[in-house]
């Protein structure tokens, strides 16, 4: 693409001017491919390439002509032909509008895909650091939003990292399928290219670093829809992580918080409030991107060998979904750069139940003596019969005569220490750190 790789943003990459330039790049690449095969003169291909610069054909002139023709690629090829002089007779040789428009979008999406991966690389490094620093940090494991078993915060982050890895695999698959060349003439059967059709397609695909399609037609909306769905699933993952962080920021929980700059204000009427600022952007953008999956699936129901109505809807979805995914990735990375852990509050919350959070460990210690089901019932009935002090479950169980028939009070209390019952949390957290760093390197090299 004849656009700078550095300095691109979601707005500039998907601007009207960048899209038009991508079309010019494709017209030049087509001419060069056809010149290699002797279909058009070599000098014509060189002159077309030299003229295929948006500034040369004129943005205002192109805009004016498009308003008149309502056929953007026709206007572009006319002006390119004029700028190329005599070589203009060979512009757009055998191609059709949708070939150029679809291929141009694919090239832009590929640039955005690389940018999204670079941003996610940084986010994965931040998750790796978060998991590494908190591999041993005691916290509460929750199911159905209730205390379940003790874990470490690094273990929780490990779950986020592995889900990110699955999102990456899905994105890889969507990209592998989408980054193909849909350049087959009017309906995809290479009519205007004679016996050279297959070779033109093969060489042009190689020149643009795209894979070939057996049917390089205009009805390939499923590939675009597939990619948008993968972006929506990525949004689902980022939203799940952000939602959990948002919940843990609740004052009653207070296990994580955003580090905000001095002077940040939360409310115009409540002076004490300093609301989270970064997590809410991620949540809003994630929900919007997820919602585009349904519309993307509508675009795949195009008719026959091409359908302008479906294509217009597809253009609208892509223009929103791909830049939004890029912005979302950036805001997710920014959120992670602001997340801080309150380890003291995590430990306090883990001990809030007075040892109840670790009763599974006590049950498993009793099980060899009583049987597992009986051990479960012994503890359950002991707690049912002694609810006077729900904050001191360990004391309640240590004083229960039925349990003391099987274990010493000191052993009962020791078993109910949450810090001693985090399972495989630490190992999993540390392995997830390596997973995140490996995936980050892969993304960074995209």
C-alpha positions as CSV (number, residue, x, y, z in Angstrom):
1,X,0.0,0.0,0.0
2,X,1.2,3.5,-0.8
3,X,0.4,4.8,2.7
4,X,2.9,5.3,5.6
5,X,3.0,2.3,7.9
6,X,3.9,4.5,10.8
7,X,1.7,7.2,12.1
8,X,-1.5,5.6,10.9
9,X,-4.5,5.9,13.2
10,X,-8.0,4.3,13.0
11,X,-9.3,7.5,11.5
12,X,-6.5,8.0,8.9
13,X,-6.4,4.4,7.8
14,X,-10.1,4.3,7.0
15,X,-10.3,7.8,5.7
16,X,-11.8,8.4,2.2
17,X,-8.4,9.5,0.9
18,X,-6.6,6.3,2.1
19,X,-9.3,4.1,0.6
20,X,-9.0,5.9,-2.7
21,X,-5.2,5.5,-2.6
22,X,-5.6,1.7,-2.0
23,X,-7.7,1.5,-5.2
24,X,-4.9,3.3,-7.1
25,X,-2.4,0.9,-5.7
26,X,-4.4,-2.0,-7.0
27,X,-4.8,-0.5,-10.4
28,X,-1.0,0.0,-10.6
29,X,-0.4,-3.6,-9.4
30,X,-2.8,-4.9,-12.0
31,X,-1.1,-3.0,-14.7
32,X,2.4,-4.3,-13.6
33,X,1.1,-7.9,-13.5
34,X,-0.4,-7.6,-17.0
35,X,2.8,-6.1,-18.3
36,X,4.8,-9.1,-17.0
37,X,2.5,-11.3,-19.1
38,X,2.7,-9.2,-22.2
39,X,-1.0,-8.2,-22.0
40,X,-0.2,-4.5,-21.9
41,X,3.0,-2.7,-22.8
42,X,5.7,-2.4,-20.0
43,X,6.0,1.4,-20.5
44,X,2.2,1.7,-19.9
45,X,2.5,-0.1,-16.6
46,X,5.3,2.2,-15.5
47,X,3.4,5.3,-16.4
48,X,0.3,4.0,-14.7
49,X,2.3,3.3,-11.5
50,X,3.8,6.8,-11.7
51,X,0.4,8.4,-12.0
52,X,-1.3,6.2,-9.4
53,X,-0.9,8.8,-6.6
54,X,-4.0,10.5,-5.2
55,X,-2.3,13.9,-5.1
56,X,-1.6,13.6,-8.8
57,X,-5.1,12.9,-9.9
58,X,-6.6,15.4,-7.5
59,X,-8.8,14.8,-4.5
60,X,-11.2,17.6,-5.4
61,X,-11.4,16.5,-9.0
62,X,-12.2,12.9,-7.9
63,X,-14.7,14.0,-5.4
64,X,-16.5,16.1,-8.0
65,X,-16.6,13.4,-10.6
66,X,-17.9,10.8,-8.0
67,X,-20.8,13.1,-7.2
68,X,-21.6,13.2,-10.9
69,X,-21.1,9.5,-11.8
70,X,-22.1,7.9,-8.4
71,X,-19.5,5.2,-9.5
72,X,-16.3,5.9,-7.4
73,X,-14.0,3.4,-9.2
74,X,-15.2,4.5,-12.6
75,X,-14.4,8.1,-11.7
76,X,-11.0,7.1,-10.2
77,X,-10.0,5.1,-13.3
78,X,-11.0,7.9,-15.6
79,X,-8.8,10.5,-13.8
80,X,-6.0,7.9,-13.4
81,X,-6.2,7.4,-17.2
82,X,-6.0,11.1,-17.8
83,X,-3.0,11.5,-15.5
84,X,-1.2,8.6,-17.1
85,X,-1.4,10.1,-20.6
86,X,-1.3,7.5,-23.4
87,X,-0.9,4.7,-20.9
88,X,-4.4,5.6,-19.7
89,X,-5.7,3.4,-22.5
90,X,-4.6,0.4,-20.4
91,X,-6.0,1.4,-17.0
92,X,-8.4,-1.1,-15.4
93,X,-7.9,-3.6,-18.1
94,X,-10.5,-6.3,-17.7
95,X,-11.3,-5.4,-14.1
96,X,-14.6,-4.5,-12.5
97,X,-15.5,-2.1,-9.7
98,X,-16.1,-4.6,-7.0
99,X,-12.7,-6.3,-7.7
100,X,-11.0,-3.0,-6.8
101,X,-13.2,-2.0,-3.9
102,X,-13.1,-5.4,-2.1
103,X,-9.4,-5.8,-2.6
104,X,-8.7,-2.3,-1.4
105,X,-10.7,-2.9,1.8
106,X,-8.9,-6.2,2.4
107,X,-5.5,-4.4,2.2
108,X,-6.7,-1.7,4.6
109,X,-8.1,-4.3,7.0
110,X,-4.8,-6.2,6.9
111,X,-3.0,-3.0,7.9
112,X,-5.5,-2.5,10.8
113,X,-5.1,-6.1,11.8
114,X,-1.3,-5.6,12.2
115,X,-1.9,-2.4,14.2
116,X,-4.4,-4.2,16.5
117,X,-1.9,-7.0,17.1
118,X,0.8,-4.5,18.0
119,X,-1.4,-2.9,20.5
120,X,-2.5,-6.2,21.9
121,X,1.1,-7.2,22.2
122,X,1.6,-4.4,24.7
123,X,-1.6,-5.3,26.6
124,X,-0.4,-8.9,26.9
125,X,2.9,-7.7,28.3
126,X,0.9,-5.8,31.0
127,X,-1.2,-8.9,31.8
128,X,2.0,-10.9,32.1
129,X,3.4,-8.4,34.5
130,X,0.2,-8.4,36.5
131,X,0.2,-12.1,36.7
132,X,3.9,-12.3,37.6
133,X,3.7,-9.7,40.4
134,X,0.5,-11.3,41.9
135,X,1.2,-15.0,41.3
136,X,1.2,-15.4,45.2
137,X,-1.3,-12.7,46.0
138,X,-4.1,-14.2,48.0
139,X,-7.6,-13.3,46.8
140,X,-11.2,-14.7,46.6
141,X,-12.3,-17.1,44.0
142,X,-16.0,-16.3,43.3
143,X,-18.7,-18.4,41.6
144,X,-22.2,-17.0,41.1
145,X,-20.7,-13.8,42.7
146,X,-20.3,-15.6,46.0
147,X,-17.1,-16.6,47.8
148,X,-16.1,-20.1,46.5
149,X,-12.4,-21.0,47.2
150,X,-9.2,-19.1,47.8
151,X,-7.0,-18.4,44.8
152,X,-4.3,-16.0,43.9
153,X,-4.9,-12.9,41.8
154,X,-2.2,-14.2,39.4
155,X,-4.4,-17.2,38.8
156,X,-7.3,-15.0,37.9
157,X,-5.2,-13.0,35.5
158,X,-4.0,-16.4,34.0
159,X,-7.6,-17.1,33.0
160,X,-7.7,-13.8,31.2
161,X,-4.4,-14.5,29.4
162,X,-5.5,-17.9,28.2
163,X,-8.8,-16.5,26.9
164,X,-6.8,-13.8,25.1
165,X,-4.8,-16.6,23.5
166,X,-8.0,-18.2,22.2
167,X,-9.2,-14.8,20.9
168,X,-5.8,-14.5,19.1
169,X,-6.3,-18.0,17.5
170,X,-9.7,-17.0,16.2
171,X,-8.4,-13.7,14.9
172,X,-5.6,-15.6,13.1
173,X,-8.2,-17.9,11.4
174,X,-10.4,-15.0,10.4
175,X,-7.4,-13.1,8.9
176,X,-6.1,-16.2,7.1
177,X,-9.4,-16.6,5.4
178,X,-10.0,-13.0,4.6
179,X,-6.7,-11.9,3.3
180,X,-7.3,-13.4,-0.2
181,X,-7.6,-11.8,-3.7
182,X,-11.2,-11.4,-5.0
183,X,-10.1,-10.3,-8.5
184,X,-12.0,-12.3,-11.1
185,X,-13.6,-9.7,-13.4
186,X,-17.3,-9.0,-13.6
187,X,-18.6,-12.2,-12.0
188,X,-15.4,-14.0,-10.9
189,X,-14.8,-16.3,-13.9
190,X,-12.0,-14.1,-15.4
191,X,-14.0,-13.6,-18.7
192,X,-12.0,-10.5,-19.9
193,X,-8.6,-12.1,-19.3
194,X,-8.9,-15.0,-21.8
195,X,-6.5,-17.8,-21.1
196,X,-4.3,-15.6,-18.8
197,X,-7.0,-15.2,-16.1
198,X,-5.6,-17.8,-13.7
199,X,-2.0,-16.6,-14.1
200,X,-3.1,-12.9,-13.6
201,X,-4.8,-13.9,-10.5
202,X,-1.9,-15.9,-9.2
203,X,0.7,-13.2,-9.9
204,X,-1.5,-10.3,-8.6
205,X,-2.2,-12.2,-5.4
206,X,1.6,-12.8,-4.9
207,X,2.3,-9.2,-5.6
208,X,-0.2,-8.0,-3.0
209,X,0.8,-10.9,-0.6
210,X,-2.7,-12.3,-0.6
211,X,-3.8,-15.9,-1.1
212,X,-5.6,-17.1,-4.1
213,X,-9.3,-18.0,-4.4
214,X,-10.6,-20.7,-6.6
215,X,-13.7,-18.5,-7.3
216,X,-12.3,-14.9,-7.1
217,X,-15.8,-13.4,-7.3
218,X,-17.7,-10.6,-5.8
219,X,-19.9,-12.7,-3.5
220,X,-17.3,-13.3,-0.8
221,X,-19.0,-11.4,2.0
222,X,-18.8,-14.4,4.3
223,X,-15.1,-13.8,4.6
224,X,-15.6,-10.2,5.8
225,X,-18.5,-11.2,8.1
226,X,-16.3,-14.0,9.5
227,X,-13.6,-11.5,10.3
228,X,-16.0,-9.0,12.0
229,X,-17.4,-11.9,14.1
230,X,-13.8,-12.7,15.3
231,X,-13.4,-9.0,16.2
232,X,-16.7,-9.2,18.1
233,X,-15.4,-12.3,20.0
234,X,-12.2,-10.4,20.8
235,X,-14.5,-7.6,22.2
236,X,-16.3,-10.2,24.3
237,X,-13.0,-11.3,25.9
238,X,-11.9,-7.7,26.5
239,X,-15.3,-6.9,28.0
240,X,-15.2,-9.8,30.3
241,X,-11.8,-8.7,31.7
242,X,-12.9,-5.1,32.0
243,X,-16.2,-6.1,33.6
244,X,-14.4,-8.1,36.3
245,X,-12.0,-5.2,37.0
246,X,-15.0,-2.8,37.1
247,X,-16.7,-5.0,39.7
248,X,-13.5,-5.4,41.8
249,X,-13.3,-1.6,41.8
250,X,-16.6,-1.4,43.8
251,X,-15.8,0.3,47.1
252,X,-17.3,-2.6,49.1
253,X,-14.8,-4.9,47.4
254,X,-12.0,-2.5,46.7
255,X,-9.5,-5.1,45.4
256,X,-8.3,-3.1,42.4
257,X,-8.4,0.5,41.4
258,X,-7.4,2.8,38.6
259,X,-4.4,5.1,39.1
260,X,-5.7,8.5,38.1
261,X,-3.9,11.8,37.6
262,X,-4.1,14.6,40.1
263,X,-7.1,16.8,39.5
264,X,-9.3,14.1,38.1
265,X,-12.9,14.8,39.0
266,X,-15.7,12.2,39.3
267,X,-18.8,14.3,39.8
268,X,-20.0,17.8,39.4
269,X,-22.3,17.6,42.4
270,X,-20.6,15.0,44.7
271,X,-17.2,16.4,45.7
272,X,-16.1,13.1,47.2
273,X,-16.5,11.0,44.0
274,X,-13.6,10.0,41.7
275,X,-15.1,7.5,39.3
276,X,-13.2,5.0,37.2
277,X,-12.4,6.6,33.9
278,X,-10.6,4.1,31.7
279,X,-12.6,0.9,32.3
280,X,-15.9,2.4,31.3
281,X,-14.6,3.3,27.8
282,X,-13.6,-0.3,27.2
283,X,-17.0,-1.6,28.4
284,X,-18.9,0.8,26.1
285,X,-16.7,0.1,23.0
286,X,-16.8,-3.7,23.6
287,X,-20.6,-3.7,23.8
288,X,-20.8,-1.7,20.6
289,X,-18.4,-4.0,18.7
290,X,-20.1,-7.1,19.9
291,X,-23.3,-5.8,18.6
292,X,-22.0,-5.5,15.1
293,X,-21.6,-9.3,14.8
294,X,-25.3,-9.7,14.0
295,X,-25.3,-7.0,11.3
296,X,-22.1,-8.5,9.8
297,X,-23.9,-11.9,9.5
298,X,-26.7,-10.2,7.5
299,X,-24.2,-9.1,4.8
300,X,-23.4,-12.8,4.0
301,X,-26.8,-13.3,2.5
302,X,-25.9,-11.7,-0.8
303,X,-27.6,-13.0,-4.0
304,X,-26.1,-14.8,-7.0
305,X,-22.6,-13.5,-8.2
306,X,-22.9,-10.0,-6.6
307,X,-25.3,-7.8,-4.7
308,X,-24.9,-4.1,-4.2
309,X,-27.3,-3.9,-1.3
310,X,-25.4,-6.4,0.7
311,X,-22.1,-4.7,-0.3
312,X,-23.3,-1.3,0.9
313,X,-24.3,-2.8,4.3
314,X,-21.0,-4.6,4.5
315,X,-19.0,-1.4,3.8
316,X,-20.9,0.4,6.6
317,X,-20.2,-2.5,9.0
318,X,-16.5,-2.6,8.2
319,X,-16.1,1.1,8.4
320,X,-17.3,0.9,11.9
321,X,-16.1,-2.5,13.2
322,X,-12.4,-2.4,12.2
323,X,-11.5,1.1,13.4
324,X,-13.5,0.4,16.6
325,X,-11.6,-2.8,17.2
326,X,-8.4,-0.9,16.9
327,X,-9.6,1.9,19.3
328,X,-10.9,-0.7,21.7
329,X,-7.5,-2.5,21.8
330,X,-5.8,0.9,22.5
331,X,-8.2,1.7,25.3
332,X,-7.8,-1.8,26.8
333,X,-4.0,-1.4,26.8
334,X,-4.5,2.1,28.4
335,X,-6.8,0.6,31.1
336,X,-4.3,-2.1,32.0
337,X,-1.5,0.5,32.4
338,X,-3.7,2.2,35.1
339,X,-4.8,-0.9,37.0
340,X,-3.4,-1.2,40.5
341,X,-3.9,-4.1,43.0
342,X,-4.8,-3.6,46.7
343,X,-3.3,-6.9,48.0
344,X,-4.2,-6.0,51.6
345,X,-7.8,-5.7,50.7
346,X,-7.7,-8.9,48.8
347,X,-6.3,-10.8,51.8
348,X,-8.9,-9.1,54.1
349,X,-11.8,-10.2,51.8
350,X,-10.4,-13.7,51.6
351,X,-10.6,-13.9,55.4
352,X,-14.0,-12.2,55.6
353,X,-15.8,-15.5,56.1
354,X,-13.8,-16.5,59.1
355,X,-12.4,-19.6,57.3
356,X,-15.6,-20.8,55.5
357,X,-13.9,-20.2,52.2
358,X,-11.6,-23.1,52.9
359,X,-14.0,-25.7,54.3
360,X,-13.4,-27.9,51.2
361,X,-9.9,-28.5,52.5
362,X,-11.2,-29.5,55.9
363,X,-13.8,-31.8,54.2
364,X,-11.0,-33.5,52.2
365,X,-8.9,-34.0,55.4
366,X,-11.9,-35.6,57.1
367,X,-12.9,-37.7,54.1
368,X,-10.4,-40.5,54.6
369,X,-11.8,-41.0,58.1
370,X,-15.5,-40.6,57.5
371,X,-16.1,-40.8,53.7
372,X,-16.4,-37.7,51.6
373,X,-20.2,-37.3,51.7
374,X,-20.2,-37.8,55.5
375,X,-17.4,-35.2,55.9
376,X,-19.4,-32.7,53.9
377,X,-22.5,-33.3,56.0
378,X,-20.6,-33.1,59.3
379,X,-19.2,-29.7,58.5
380,X,-22.5,-28.4,57.1
381,X,-24.5,-29.5,60.1
382,X,-21.8,-28.1,62.5
383,X,-22.2,-24.7,60.8
384,X,-26.0,-25.0,60.8
385,X,-26.0,-25.7,64.5
386,X,-23.6,-22.9,65.5
387,X,-24.5,-19.7,63.6
388,X,-23.9,-17.4,66.6
389,X,-20.6,-16.0,65.1
390,X,-20.6,-16.3,61.3
391,X,-17.3,-14.4,61.2
392,X,-15.5,-17.1,63.1
393,X,-16.2,-20.3,61.2
394,X,-12.8,-21.7,62.2
395,X,-13.6,-21.2,65.9
396,X,-17.1,-22.7,65.5
397,X,-15.9,-25.8,63.8
398,X,-12.9,-26.2,66.1
399,X,-15.2,-26.3,69.0
400,X,-17.7,-28.8,67.5
401,X,-17.6,-32.1,69.4
402,X,-18.5,-34.2,66.4
403,X,-15.6,-32.8,64.4
404,X,-13.2,-33.0,67.3
405,X,-13.8,-36.7,67.5
406,X,-11.9,-36.9,64.2
407,X,-9.4,-34.0,64.3
408,X,-7.6,-31.8,66.8
409,X,-8.9,-28.2,67.1
410,X,-5.5,-26.9,66.0
411,X,-5.6,-29.0,62.9
412,X,-9.2,-27.8,62.1
413,X,-8.1,-24.1,62.4
414,X,-5.0,-24.6,60.3
415,X,-7.0,-26.3,57.6
416,X,-9.3,-23.2,57.3
417,X,-6.5,-20.8,56.7
418,X,-7.3,-19.4,53.1
419,X,-3.6,-18.8,52.4
420,X,-2.9,-22.5,52.7
421,X,-5.5,-23.6,50.2
422,X,-4.9,-21.9,46.8
423,X,-4.5,-25.1,44.9
424,X,-2.3,-24.9,41.8
425,X,-2.8,-21.1,41.5
426,X,0.8,-20.1,41.7
427,X,2.1,-22.6,39.1
428,X,-0.8,-21.7,36.7
429,X,-0.1,-18.0,37.1
430,X,3.6,-18.4,36.3
431,X,2.9,-20.6,33.2
432,X,0.4,-18.0,32.0
433,X,3.1,-15.3,32.3
434,X,5.2,-17.3,29.8
435,X,2.2,-17.8,27.6
436,X,1.4,-14.1,27.5
437,X,5.0,-13.1,26.7
438,X,5.2,-15.6,23.9
439,X,1.9,-14.4,22.4
440,X,3.0,-10.8,22.8
441,X,6.2,-11.6,20.8
442,X,4.0,-13.2,18.0
443,X,1.7,-10.2,17.9
444,X,4.6,-7.7,17.9
445,X,6.1,-9.4,14.9
446,X,2.9,-9.3,12.9
